[in-house]
Amino acid sequence: AQSVTQLGSHVSVSEGALVLLRCNYSSSVPPYLFWYVQYPNQGLQLLLKYTTGATLVKGINGFEAEFKKSETSFHLTKPSAHMSDAAEYFCAVSDIQGAQKLVFGQGTRLTINP
Amino acid sequence: DSGVTQTPKHLITATGQRVTLRCSPRSGDLSVYWYQQSLDQGLQFLIQYYNGEERAKGNILERFSAQQFPDLHSELNLSSLELGDSALYFCASSVDLGNTEAFFGQGTRLTVV
């Protein structure tokens, strides 16, 4: 069975500082990995995804993530935080066989301090 | 706007009642997924339909059922509601079965009182 662990339910950074949200996964097959963002009272929006190929994936809003198979990790980073980045972030995994049945982590709430 | 429409946005109902949540996928998307988001369980996959057929099932209670109609819209039926069913229910759609991007609706917030 697949699972996702997001380290830290709350992360707080200053505006302009590096954002690092941690995600570790468990999967018995090569995984597809995703980061979604949820703004208050909104649905989930895809930030980026890794399927195959280049392990460093760039997404929207300046975010990127690196797939590290040896560490079973897919951490999300952004060099410089902006106030508008305050939201909840979810890491998710699905298997390679198709049906995009996503298994989500518990989420990390990101707060940006002025 | 993701293009996925969920109605209603909010629903308050009493225990024991039955409700129907509706989802219209993005134009051209054949696959519809239902997820439940609650404080204690987080985001959990419930069920997936593809072109009218059930394709995958997750942690969906027997009191819950879903279907996808010929026009590809989907309904999630929740019956014999309990307080613990209070949650945000999301619908997502994608073009096909592969690991393409799934687009999420804004959710239906169900409150059972």
Interface residues (C-beta under 8 A of the other chain):
Chain A: Y32 Y36 N41 Q42 G43 L44 Q45 L46 K49 T51 F90 A92 S94 I96 G98 A99 Q100 K101 L102 V103 F104 G105 Q106 G107
Chain B: S2 V4 S31 Y33 Y35 G42 L43 Q44 F45 Q48 Y50 R55 A56 G58 F90 A92 S94 L97 G98 N99 T100 E101 A102 F103 F104 G105 Q106 G107
